[in-house]
Amino acid sequence: MNANGGRQLNKGPWDSSDINAPEELVDFGSILFVPNPGVGVRAEVEEGTQRLVAISFDYKESVLQVQAFASSKGSSLWEEVVDDIYTSLTNQNVAAEKAAGPYGIEIHAEIPIGDSKSQKVRMFGFSGNRWLLRGTISGAAINDLEQRSELEDVFRGLVVKRGETPLPPREVLPLELPTGSIVTRAK
């Protein structure tokens, strides 16, 4: 067993207070990440409010969308959320199944997009200290190992900055467009 309680080093996602977290990061507020020239980045905007609610990472024919949420200290919010997502999908007659993944239980679903098309997605979560990071992979990475591995590496390199503002569980943590391209995380 190693000194960090059995957790392998360089395996995230990370809390911003973790001394092993990556340091040269692009700062989107509550989500920070290591820049990767082969991966495109888009901010997802909520239509009604125009606030940033998610970040999408594009790699070849695949997309990883991530969102960070507030959670209670010491609880694993993903265990509740995965059941709610699964129930919501099946109530809408969406083909969905729970499966074991690298972060525990995840959902594999086929989401309708338009009248006659659908898109396969893989949804998973990682619970940190008072936060939950949810990832959704779609596109070729569902079946293509190289694309899936690249996007999973992006997810493992994410750093969540929860902040001290009290927020109810499941509230989306605030995102903002970066002011500079790369910041060095304070130690």
SERO-4910 file (N, C-alpha, C, O; in steps of 0.05 Angstrom, whole numbers):
BEGIN
 pado doro    nc1    nc2    nc3   cac1   cac2   cac3    cc1    cc2    cc3    oc1    oc2    oc3
  Met    A     17    -24      0      0      0      0     18     25      0     38     26     15
  Asn    A     11     44    -17     28     68    -17     18     89      3     -2     85     16
  Ala    A     33    110      5     29    130     26      3    146     23     -6    159     42
  Asn    A     -9    145      0    -33    161     -4    -59    144     -1    -79    150    -14
  Gly    A    -58    125     17    -82    109     23    -90     90      2   -113     82      0
  Gly    A    -72     81    -15    -78     61    -35    -85     73    -62    -86     59    -82
  Arg    A    -90     99    -64    -98    112    -89    -72    116   -106    -52    126    -96
  Gln    A    -74    107   -130    -51    111   -148    -46    140   -154    -65    156   -157
  Leu    A    -21    147   -156    -14    175   -163    -21    180   -192    -23    161   -208
  Asn    A    -26    205   -200    -32    213   -227    -58    201   -237    -61    196   -261
  Lys    A    -76    195   -219   -103    185   -227   -123    204   -216   -128    204   -192
  Gly    A   -135    220   -232   -156    239   -224   -183    228   -231   -187    204   -236
  Pro    A   -202    246   -232   -201    275   -228   -192    283   -200   -191    267   -182
  Trp    A   -184    308   -199   -171    319   -175   -187    341   -162   -203    354   -175
  Asp    A   -183    344   -136   -192    367   -121   -170    388   -124   -147    381   -124
  Ser    A   -178    413   -125   -158    434   -128   -139    436   -104   -117    447   -107
  Ser    A   -146    425    -81   -129    425    -58   -109    401    -58    -92    400    -41
  Asp    A   -112    383    -76    -95    359    -77    -67    366    -87    -64    378   -109
  Ile    A    -46    360    -71    -19    368    -79     -9    353   -103     10    361   -116
  Asn    A    -22    330   -110    -14    315   -134    -28    323   -159    -23    312   -181
  Ala    A    -46    342   -157    -61    351   -181    -43    364   -201    -23    376   -193
  Pro    A    -50    363   -227    -35    377   -247    -33    407   -240    -50    418   -226
  Glu    A    -12    420   -251     -7    448   -244    -12    468   -267    -24    489   -262
  Glu    A     -4    462   -291     -8    481   -314    -36    476   -325    -40    457   -340
  Leu    A    -55    493   -318    -83    488   -324    -97    511   -338    -90    534   -335
  Val    A   -117    504   -354   -136    524   -365   -158    526   -345   -169    505   -336
  Asp    A   -165    550   -337   -184    555   -315   -211    564   -325   -214    586   -336
  Phe    A   -231    547   -322   -259    553   -329   -275    557   -303   -299    551   -303
  Gly    A   -263    567   -282   -278    571   -257   -276    546   -240   -256    541   -227
  Ser    A   -298    531   -239   -298    507   -222   -285    483   -235   -279    463   -221
  Ile    A   -281    484   -261   -267    462   -275   -242    472   -288   -243    492   -303
  Leu    A   -219    459   -282   -194    467   -294   -183    442   -308   -189    419   -300
  Phe    A   -167    445   -329   -157    422   -343   -130    428   -356   -123    451   -361
  Val    A   -116    406   -361    -90    408   -374    -95    412   -404   -110    397   -416
  Pro    A    -83    433   -416    -87    437   -445    -76    414   -461    -54    404   -455
  Asn    A    -90    407   -482    -82    385   -500    -86    395   -528   -109    399   -536
  Pro    A    -65    399   -544    -68    411   -571    -85    393   -590    -95    403   -610
  Gly    A    -88    367   -583   -104    350   -600   -133    349   -593   -149    335   -607
  Val    A   -141    363   -572   -169    362   -562   -180    390   -563   -169    408   -551
  Gly    A   -203    393   -577   -217    419   -577   -234    422   -552   -242    403   -540
  Val    A   -239    447   -545   -254    454   -521   -276    473   -528   -272    493   -542
  Arg    A   -301    467   -518   -324    485   -522   -338    489   -496   -341    471   -480
  Ala    A   -347    513   -491   -364    519   -468   -393    516   -476   -401    526   -497
  Glu    A   -408    501   -460   -437    497   -465   -453    517   -449   -449    520   -425
  Val    A   -470    532   -464   -486    553   -452   -515    545   -450   -527    535   -469
  Glu    A   -527    550   -426   -556    545   -422   -572    566   -437   -567    590   -434
  Glu    A   -591    557   -453   -605    576   -471   -619    599   -457   -615    622   -464
  Gly    A   -635    593   -437   -651    613   -424   -635    634   -408   -640    658   -409
  Thr    A   -614    624   -393   -599    642   -375   -573    652   -387   -561    671   -377
  Gln    A   -563    639   -408   -538    645   -421   -514    640   -402   -492    650   -407
  Arg    A   -518    624   -381   -496    618   -363   -482    593   -373   -494    575   -386
  Leu    A   -456    591   -368   -440    567   -375   -448    544   -356   -448    548   -332
  Val    A   -455    521   -367   -463    499   -351   -447    473   -355   -449    455   -338
  Ala    A   -431    472   -376   -415    448   -381   -392    456   -400   -392    477   -412
  Ile    A   -372    438   -401   -350    440   -419   -349    415   -436   -352    393   -425
  Ser    A   -346    418   -462   -343    395   -480   -315    394   -492   -304    414   -500
  Phe    A   -305    370   -492   -278    365   -504   -282    348   -529   -294    326   -527
  Asp    A   -274    358   -552   -277    344   -577   -251    331   -585   -230    344   -586
  Tyr    A   -252    305   -591   -229    291   -601   -238    273   -624   -253    254   -620
  Lys    A   -227    279   -648   -234    264   -672   -265    264   -675   -277    285   -676
  Glu    A   -277    240   -676   -306    239   -679   -320    234   -652   -342    223   -651
  Ser    A   -308    243   -630   -319    238   -604   -320    263   -587   -306    282   -591
  Val    A   -338    262   -567   -342    285   -549   -344    275   -520   -357    255   -514
  Leu    A   -330    289   -502   -333    285   -473   -345    311   -462   -332    332   -464
  Gln    A   -369    310   -451   -381    333   -438   -378    329   -408   -385    308   -398
  Val    A   -370    350   -394   -367    348   -365   -382    371   -351   -384    393   -361
  Gln    A   -393    364   -327   -406    384   -310   -398    378   -281   -394    355   -274
  Ala    A   -395    399   -265   -388    396   -237   -412    406   -221   -424    426   -227
  Phe    A   -418    390   -200   -441    397   -182   -432    397   -153   -413    384   -146
  Ala    A   -447    413   -137   -442    414   -109   -453    388    -96   -473    377   -106
  Ser    A   -440    378    -75   -450    356    -60   -444    360    -31   -428    377    -24
  Ser    A   -455    343    -14   -450    345     15   -423    332     21   -414    314      7
  Lys    A   -411    342     42   -385    331     50   -388    303     59   -407    296     75
  Gly    A   -370    285     50   -370    258     59   -391    240     46   -394    217     54
  Ser    A   -406    250     26   -426    233     13   -418    229    -16   -405    246    -28
  Ser    A   -427    207    -28   -423    201    -56   -449    207    -71   -466    190    -73
  Leu    A   -451    231    -81   -475    240    -95   -481    223   -120   -504    220   -127
  Trp    A   -460    213   -133   -464    198   -158   -482    174   -153   -498    167   -171
  Glu    A   -480    161   -130   -497    137   -125   -527    145   -127   -543    129   -136
  Glu    A   -535    169   -118   -562    178   -120   -569    187   -148   -589    180   -159
  Val    A   -550    202   -160   -555    214   -186   -558    192   -208   -574    194   -226
  Val    A   -541    171   -206   -542    150   -227   -570    137   -228   -580    131   -249
  Asp    A   -582    132   -204   -608    121   -203   -629    140   -215   -647    132   -230
  Asp    A   -627    166   -209   -646    186   -219   -644    188   -249   -664    189   -263
  Ile    A   -619    188   -260   -616    190   -289   -627    165   -303   -642    168   -323
  Tyr    A   -621    142   -292   -631    117   -303   -662    117   -304   -674    110   -324
  Thr    A   -674    124   -281   -703    125   -279   -715    144   -299   -735    138   -313
  Ser    A   -703    168   -301   -713    188   -320   -711    178   -348   -730    182   -364
  Leu    A   -689    166   -356   -686    156   -383   -706    134   -389   -719    134   -410
  Thr    A   -709    114   -371   -727     92   -376   -756    101   -376   -773     90   -391
  Asn    A   -763    121   -360   -790    133   -360   -796    146   -387   -820    149   -394
  Gln    A   -776    155   -401   -779    167   -428   -776    146   -450   -773    154   -474
  Asn    A   -776    121   -443   -773     99   -461   -747    100   -477   -745     92   -500
  Val    A   -726    109   -463   -699    110   -475   -686     84   -467   -686     76   -443
  Ala    A   -673     70   -486   -659     46   -480   -634     53   -463   -617     67   -472
  Ala    A   -633     42   -439   -611     49   -421   -605     24   -404   -623      8   -397
  Glu    A   -580     22   -396   -572      0   -378   -550     10   -360   -534     28   -367
  Lys    A   -549     -1   -336   -527      5   -317   -505    -15   -323   -510    -39   -328
  Ala    A   -480     -6   -320   -457    -23   -325   -434    -15   -306   -434      8   -297
  Ala    A   -415    -33   -302   -392    -26   -286   -372    -12   -304   -367    -20   -326
  Gly    A   -359      9   -293   -339     24   -308   -316     31   -290   -316     23   -267
  Pro    A   -297     46   -300   -273     53   -285   -279     69   -260   -262     70   -241
  Tyr    A   -302     83   -259   -308    100   -235   -332     88   -220   -344    102   -204
  Gly    A   -339     63   -225   -362     51   -212   -385     47   -232   -381     43   -256
  Ile    A   -409     50   -222   -433     46   -239   -435     69   -259   -433     92   -252
  Glu    A   -440     62   -284   -445     82   -305   -470     74   -320   -479     51   -318
  Ile    A   -479     92   -337   -503     87   -353   -495     87   -383   -481    105   -392
  His    A   -504     67   -397   -501     66   -426   -529     69   -437   -547     54   -430
  Ala    A   -532     88   -455   -559     94   -465   -558    101   -495   -537    108   -505
  Glu    A   -581     99   -507   -584    107   -535   -605    130   -535   -629    124   -533
  Ile    A   -595    154   -537   -612    178   -535   -623    186   -562   -608    189   -581
  Pro    A   -650    190   -565   -661    199   -590   -652    228   -596   -652    245   -579
  Ile    A   -643    232   -621   -636    259   -631   -650    264   -657   -640    257   -678
  Gly    A   -673    275   -656   -689    278   -681   -709    256   -684   -713    239   -666
  Asp    A   -723    255   -707   -744    236   -711   -735    207   -714   -748    189   -702
  Ser    A   -714    202   -728   -707    175   -734   -678    168   -726   -669    146   -732
  Lys    A   -664    186   -713   -636    181   -706   -634    179   -675   -650    189   -660
  Ser    A   -612    165   -667   -606    164   -639   -576    164   -636   -561    160   -655
  Gln    A   -567    170   -612   -538    171   -606   -532    155   -581   -545    159   -560
  Lys    A   -512    138   -583   -504    123   -560   -486    141   -542   -469    155   -552
  Val    A   -491    139   -516   -476    155   -496   -468    137   -473   -481    117   -467
  Arg    A   -447    146   -460   -438    133   -435   -435    154   -414   -420    173   -417
  Met    A   -450    152   -392   -450    172   -370   -438    160   -345   -444    137   -338
  Phe    A   -420    175   -333   -406    166   -309   -401    189   -291   -402    212   -299
  Gly    A   -394    183   -266   -389    205   -246   -366    198   -228   -359    175   -224
  Phe    A   -355    219   -216   -334    217   -197   -340    236   -174   -342    260   -178
  Ser    A   -342    225   -150   -348    242   -126   -322    251   -113   -305    234   -107
  Gly    A   -319    277   -109   -297    288    -95   -305    300    -68   -326    292    -57
  Asn    A   -289    318    -58   -294    331    -32   -315    353    -36   -308    375    -44
  Arg    A   -340    347    -30   -362    367    -33   -369    373    -62   -380    394    -68
  Trp    A   -361    355    -81   -368    359   -109   -372    333   -123   -361    312   -115
  Leu    A   -386    334   -145   -390    311   -163   -383    321   -191   -392    342   -200
  Leu    A   -366    305   -205   -359    311   -233   -373    290   -250   -367    266   -247
  Arg    A   -390    299   -268   -404    280   -286   -393    282   -314   -390    304   -324
  Gly    A   -388    260   -326   -378    259   -354   -397    243   -371   -410    224   -363
  Thr    A   -400    253   -396   -416    239   -416   -400    237   -442   -392    257   -453
  Ile    A   -394    212   -450   -379    208   -475   -399    199   -497   -417    183   -492
  Ser    A   -396    211   -521   -412    203   -544   -394    203   -569   -372    212   -568
  Gly    A   -405    191   -590   -390    190   -615   -375    164   -617   -382    144   -605
  Ala    A   -354    165   -634   -338    141   -640   -326    128   -615   -320    104   -615
  Ala    A   -321    144   -594   -307    134   -570   -324    112   -556   -313     98   -539
  Ile    A   -349    109   -563   -365     88   -551   -353     61   -559   -352     43   -542
  Asn    A   -343     58   -583   -332     33   -593   -302     35   -600   -289     14   -601
  Asp    A   -291     58   -603   -263     62   -612   -246     65   -587   -247     85   -573
  Leu    A   -228     45   -582   -212     45   -558   -193     69   -556   -189     81   -535
  Glu    A   -181     77   -579   -161     99   -579   -175    125   -571   -165    141   -555
  Gln    A   -199    131   -583   -213    155   -577   -224    155   -549   -223    175   -535
  Arg    A   -234    132   -540   -244    130   -512   -221    134   -492   -225    149   -473
  Ser    A   -198    123   -497   -175    126   -479   -166    155   -478   -160    165   -456
  Glu    A   -166    169   -500   -158    197   -500   -177    214   -483   -169    231   -467
  Leu    A   -204    209   -487   -223    225   -471   -224    217   -442   -228    234   -425
  Glu    A   -219    192   -436   -216    184   -408   -192    197   -395   -193    204   -371
  Asp    A   -170    200   -410   -146    214   -400   -153    243   -394   -144    255   -374
  Val    A   -169    256   -411   -178    284   -406   -193    285   -380   -188    302   -363
  Phe    A   -212    266   -376   -228    265   -352   -211    262   -327   -214    276   -307
  Arg    A   -191    243   -329   -174    239   -306   -156    263   -299   -147    265   -277
  Gly    A   -151    280   -319   -135    303   -314   -150    328   -305   -138    349   -301
  Leu    A   -176    326   -302   -192    349   -293   -187    355   -264   -183    337   -247
  Val    A   -189    381   -257   -186    390   -230   -211    406   -224   -219    424   -239
  Val    A   -224    400   -201   -248    414   -193   -242    433   -170   -230    425   -150
  Lys    A   -249    458   -174   -246    479   -153   -274    485   -142   -289    501   -154
  Arg    A   -280    473   -119   -307    474   -108   -313    502    -97   -336    512   -100
  Gly    A   -294    515    -85   -300    541    -73   -313    537    -46   -321    515    -38
  Glu    A   -316    559    -31   -327    558     -4   -356    567     -3   -369    565     19
  Thr    A   -367    577    -25   -395    586    -25   -414    562    -19   -413    542    -33
  Pro    A   -432    565      1   -451    544      6   -470    541    -17   -482    560    -26
  Leu    A   -473    516    -27   -491    510    -49   -506    485    -42   -495    467    -30
  Pro    A   -532    483    -50   -546    458    -45   -535    436    -62   -526    440    -84
  Pro    A   -537    411    -53   -528    388    -69   -542    389    -96   -566    395    -98
  Arg    A   -527    381   -117   -536    380   -144   -537    406   -159   -543    408   -182
  Glu    A   -529    428   -145   -527    454   -158   -503    454   -176   -481    446   -167
  Val    A   -505    463   -201   -483    464   -219   -462    484   -208   -469    507   -202
  Leu    A   -437    476   -206   -416    494   -197   -411    515   -219   -412    508   -243
  Pro    A   -406    540   -211   -403    561   -231   -379    558   -250   -357    552   -241
  Leu    A   -384    562   -275   -363    562   -296   -360    590   -307   -379    606   -307
  Glu    A   -336    596   -317   -332    622   -330   -311    618   -352   -294    600   -350
  Leu    A   -312    635   -372   -292    634   -393   -265    642   -382   -264    661   -366
  Pro    A   -244    629   -390   -217    637   -379   -209    664   -388   -214    673   -411
  Thr    A   -195    678   -370   -185    705   -377   -158    703   -389   -151    719   -407
  Gly    A   -142    684   -381   -116    678   -393   -116    650   -404   -135    635   -398
  Ser    A    -97    643   -420    -99    616   -431    -91    594   -412   -104    574   -410
  Ile    A    -70    599   -396    -61    578   -377    -54    592   -351    -42    613   -350
  Val    A    -63    579   -329    -56    590   -302    -39    568   -288    -42    544   -294
  Thr    A    -23    576   -270     -9    557   -253    -24    556   -227    -28    576   -213
  Arg    A    -31    532   -220    -47    527   -195    -30    535   -171     -7    528   -169
  Ala    A    -42    550   -153    -28    558   -129    -23    534   -111    -41    516   -109
  Lys    A      0    532    -99      6    509    -81      0    516    -53      4    499    -35
***
